[in-house]
Amino acid sequence: MYKILLLLLSLNSFAYFDLTSLLTYRSYPSSGGEVAIESGKNIVIWRKEGADKKSPLFGLIRPKLKLSTSAVINTYDVSLEVYPISFIGLDFGYRHTNSNYSDFDFYDCESINCTGDMKRSYFGQKMALGYKNFIAMGQAYIFRNSYNVQDKTQQVAEFRFFSRANATSDQNYYARYAVGYKFDKDLLVFVSEYNRFAKSKDVYRMNLLTYLKKVDNQIYTIGLGTSKSTFIEEGFSAILQWKYVFKASKKLF
């Protein structure tokens, strides 16, 4: 994977960098935030002759690096996105998370591993469709996880989904679907997330109505709805996000 990324980063024809930063807040099941920065290199591999810049008739490859932190939980994510055509994508990657936090409101960190290293290799598929002002997007991922934790007899805290994974290793299936309507530069979108761990059997669900407003290079998002997991009861959830686009990506979603 790393050799492939280095090779692609060395290519210059039809290639340019993108760069964005994100600040995200989640209210449930406990209040918390995260800062992230993401960068990639877009390499256009084909384009229909004579197509204008807004045409979706092109394909690209995008090696990507994402770094995120909440001070005590830190993650790096390296992946290769392949778009045979702009609205269909494949995603191959590796993610490493280190947690030094043991004060979660929704975990008993004496009976579950809240700290340690979480390593994930993953494969995902993405698709986006549109008709006039209506849009629909979907993505599905398979993660293979290994956990380097202190007590290998206890389950592991998977705080992104407020779920519990099997000790030492597990596999999870993640899906996200969205349908929305575009108002000029703004979007009203219904988003649904689902995640299930294969060994622990924990399930997570979230449904949000979100509004995205674009102002120059900034995108403001507010999402309101509900979320729950196998051992956390359903509750009101608010998601707030601020995104700043330093250099835009060629990918559509």
C-alpha positions as CSV (number, residue, x, y, z in Angstrom):
1,M,0.0,0.0,0.0
2,Y,2.7,2.5,1.0
3,K,4.8,1.8,-2.1
4,I,1.7,2.4,-4.3
5,L,0.9,5.7,-2.6
6,L,4.5,6.9,-3.0
7,L,4.4,6.0,-6.7
8,L,1.2,7.8,-7.3
9,L,2.4,10.9,-5.4
10,S,5.3,11.1,-7.8
11,L,3.1,11.4,-10.8
12,N,2.4,15.0,-12.0
13,S,0.4,14.9,-15.2
14,F,-3.3,15.7,-14.6
15,A,-2.6,15.8,-10.8
16,Y,-3.1,18.3,-8.1
17,F,-3.4,18.4,-4.3
18,D,-6.5,19.1,-2.3
19,L,-6.5,20.1,1.4
20,T,-9.3,20.5,3.9
21,S,-9.7,20.9,7.7
22,L,-12.6,19.8,9.9
23,L,-13.9,20.7,13.3
24,T,-16.6,18.3,14.5
25,Y,-18.8,18.2,17.7
26,R,-21.1,15.4,18.8
27,S,-23.5,15.7,21.7
28,Y,-24.6,12.1,22.4
29,P,-24.0,9.8,24.2
30,S,-21.5,12.3,25.7
31,S,-20.2,15.7,24.6
32,G,-17.0,15.6,22.6
33,G,-15.2,17.1,19.6
34,E,-12.5,16.3,17.1
35,V,-10.1,18.3,14.8
36,A,-9.0,16.8,11.5
37,I,-7.0,17.7,8.4
38,E,-7.2,15.8,5.2
39,S,-5.1,16.0,2.0
40,G,-4.9,14.0,-1.2
41,K,-3.6,14.1,-4.7
42,N,-6.1,13.9,-7.5
43,I,-4.8,12.0,-10.5
44,V,-7.2,12.2,-13.5
45,I,-6.9,8.9,-15.4
46,W,-9.4,9.6,-18.2
47,R,-11.8,12.3,-19.3
48,K,-14.4,12.3,-22.1
49,E,-13.0,14.3,-25.0
50,G,-14.8,17.6,-25.3
51,A,-16.6,17.4,-22.0
52,D,-16.9,20.6,-20.0
53,K,-15.6,21.0,-16.5
54,K,-18.9,20.2,-14.8
55,S,-19.3,16.9,-16.7
56,P,-19.1,13.7,-14.5
57,L,-17.5,11.8,-17.4
58,F,-14.1,11.3,-16.0
59,G,-12.2,8.9,-13.7
60,L,-9.5,9.5,-11.1
61,I,-7.2,8.0,-8.5
62,R,-6.7,9.7,-5.2
63,P,-4.1,8.7,-2.5
64,K,-5.2,10.3,0.7
65,L,-3.9,11.1,4.2
66,K,-6.2,12.1,7.1
67,L,-5.0,13.1,10.6
68,S,-7.5,13.6,13.5
69,T,-7.2,14.3,17.2
70,S,-9.3,15.0,20.3
71,A,-6.1,15.5,22.3
72,V,-6.4,12.1,24.0
73,I,-7.6,10.1,21.0
74,N,-5.4,10.4,17.9
75,T,-5.8,8.8,14.5
76,Y,-4.0,8.6,11.2
77,D,-5.7,7.2,8.1
78,V,-4.0,6.4,4.8
79,S,-6.0,5.2,1.8
80,L,-6.2,4.9,-2.0
81,E,-9.5,6.0,-3.6
82,V,-10.2,4.8,-7.1
83,Y,-13.0,6.3,-9.2
84,P,-13.5,4.4,-12.4
85,I,-16.1,7.0,-13.1
86,S,-16.5,10.1,-11.0
87,F,-19.8,9.0,-9.2
88,I,-18.6,5.5,-8.3
89,G,-15.7,4.9,-6.0
90,L,-13.6,2.2,-4.3
91,D,-11.6,2.9,-1.2
92,F,-8.7,0.8,0.2
93,G,-7.0,1.9,3.4
94,Y,-5.4,1.5,6.8
95,R,-6.3,3.4,10.0
96,H,-4.5,3.5,13.3
97,T,-6.0,4.9,16.4
98,N,-4.4,5.4,19.8
99,S,-6.6,6.1,22.8
100,N,-5.3,7.4,26.2
101,Y,-8.8,8.3,27.5
102,S,-10.5,6.3,30.3
103,D,-13.2,8.7,31.5
104,F,-16.1,8.0,29.1
105,D,-19.5,8.6,30.5
106,F,-21.0,5.6,28.7
107,Y,-18.3,3.0,29.4
108,D,-17.1,1.3,32.6
109,C,-13.4,1.5,31.8
110,E,-12.5,-1.0,34.6
111,S,-14.5,-3.8,32.8
112,I,-13.7,-2.8,29.2
113,N,-10.5,-1.7,27.5
114,C,-10.8,2.1,26.8
115,T,-7.1,2.7,26.1
116,G,-4.7,1.1,23.7
117,D,-4.0,0.8,19.9
118,M,-6.6,0.0,17.3
119,K,-5.5,-1.0,13.9
120,R,-7.9,-1.3,11.0
121,S,-7.5,-2.3,7.3
122,Y,-10.6,-1.6,5.2
123,F,-12.3,-1.7,1.9
124,G,-15.3,0.4,0.9
125,Q,-17.6,1.2,-2.0
126,K,-19.2,4.6,-2.7
127,M,-21.8,5.9,-5.2
128,A,-23.5,9.2,-5.8
129,L,-26.5,9.9,-8.0
130,G,-28.4,13.1,-8.9
131,Y,-31.4,14.3,-10.7
132,K,-32.0,18.0,-11.0
133,N,-31.8,19.3,-7.4
134,F,-32.1,15.8,-5.8
135,I,-29.1,13.8,-4.7
136,A,-28.6,10.3,-3.3
137,M,-25.4,8.9,-1.9
138,G,-24.4,5.5,-0.4
139,Q,-21.3,3.9,1.0
140,A,-20.5,0.5,2.5
141,Y,-17.3,-0.6,4.3
142,I,-15.8,-3.7,5.8
143,F,-13.2,-3.2,8.5
144,R,-10.8,-5.8,9.9
145,N,-9.6,-4.7,13.3
146,S,-6.9,-5.8,15.7
147,Y,-6.5,-4.4,19.2
148,N,-3.3,-4.0,21.3
149,V,-4.8,-3.5,24.8
150,Q,-3.8,-4.1,28.3
151,D,-6.4,-6.8,29.3
152,K,-6.9,-9.3,26.4
153,T,-9.8,-11.0,28.1
154,Q,-12.0,-7.8,28.1
155,Q,-13.9,-6.3,25.3
156,V,-12.7,-3.1,23.6
157,A,-14.4,0.3,23.6
158,E,-15.3,1.3,20.0
159,F,-16.2,4.9,20.9
160,R,-17.0,6.1,17.3
161,F,-20.1,3.8,17.4
162,F,-20.4,3.6,21.3
163,S,-20.1,-0.1,20.9
164,R,-18.0,-3.0,22.3
165,A,-15.7,-5.0,20.1
166,N,-14.3,-8.5,20.7
167,A,-11.0,-8.6,22.6
168,T,-7.9,-8.7,20.4
169,S,-9.7,-8.7,17.1
170,D,-13.1,-8.1,15.4
171,Q,-14.6,-7.2,12.1
172,N,-17.3,-4.5,11.5
173,Y,-19.6,-3.7,8.7
174,Y,-20.5,0.0,8.2
175,A,-23.0,1.6,5.9
176,R,-24.1,5.2,5.4
177,Y,-26.9,6.5,3.1
178,A,-28.1,10.0,2.4
179,V,-30.8,11.6,0.3
180,G,-31.2,15.3,-0.1
181,Y,-32.2,18.4,-2.0
182,K,-29.9,21.2,-3.1
183,F,-30.9,24.8,-2.7
184,D,-28.3,26.8,-4.7
185,K,-25.2,26.2,-2.6
186,D,-27.0,24.7,0.4
187,L,-28.2,21.1,1.1
188,L,-30.9,19.6,3.2
189,V,-30.0,15.9,3.7
190,F,-31.4,13.0,5.6
191,V,-28.5,10.7,6.7
192,S,-28.7,7.2,8.1
193,E,-25.8,5.2,9.5
194,Y,-25.5,1.6,10.5
195,N,-22.7,-0.4,12.0
196,R,-22.4,-4.0,13.2
197,F,-19.5,-5.9,14.8
198,A,-19.2,-9.5,13.7
199,K,-17.9,-11.1,16.9
200,S,-19.3,-8.9,19.7
201,K,-22.6,-8.6,17.8
202,D,-23.0,-4.9,19.0
203,V,-25.1,-2.8,16.6
204,Y,-25.1,1.0,16.2
205,R,-27.7,3.2,14.4
206,M,-28.0,6.9,13.8
207,N,-30.6,8.9,11.8
208,L,-30.1,12.7,11.3
209,L,-31.7,15.5,9.3
210,T,-28.8,17.7,8.3
211,Y,-28.4,21.2,6.8
212,L,-25.2,22.2,5.0
213,K,-24.5,25.8,4.2
214,K,-21.6,26.9,2.0
215,V,-20.0,30.3,2.4
216,D,-17.0,30.8,0.1
217,N,-14.5,28.1,1.2
218,Q,-16.3,27.2,4.3
219,I,-19.1,24.6,4.8
220,Y,-21.2,24.7,8.0
221,T,-23.2,21.6,8.9
222,I,-25.8,21.0,11.6
223,G,-27.5,17.6,12.1
224,L,-30.3,16.7,14.5
225,G,-31.7,13.3,15.1
226,T,-31.3,10.2,17.2
227,S,-28.6,7.6,17.8
228,K,-28.3,4.3,19.8
229,S,-26.3,1.2,20.1
230,T,-26.8,-2.3,21.6
231,F,-26.1,-1.1,25.2
232,I,-26.8,2.6,24.9
233,E,-30.5,3.6,24.7
234,E,-31.8,5.8,21.9
235,G,-31.3,9.5,22.6
236,F,-31.3,12.9,20.9
237,S,-28.1,13.6,19.0
238,A,-26.7,16.8,17.6
239,I,-23.8,17.0,15.2
240,L,-22.1,20.3,14.4
241,Q,-19.3,20.6,11.9
242,W,-17.2,23.4,10.3
243,K,-15.2,22.6,7.2
244,Y,-12.6,24.8,5.6
245,V,-11.5,24.0,2.0
246,F,-8.0,25.3,1.3
247,K,-7.9,23.5,-2.0
248,A,-10.9,21.6,-3.4
249,S,-10.8,18.0,-4.4
250,K,-11.8,16.8,-7.9
251,K,-13.9,13.9,-6.4
252,L,-17.7,14.5,-6.3
253,F,-18.3,13.1,-2.8
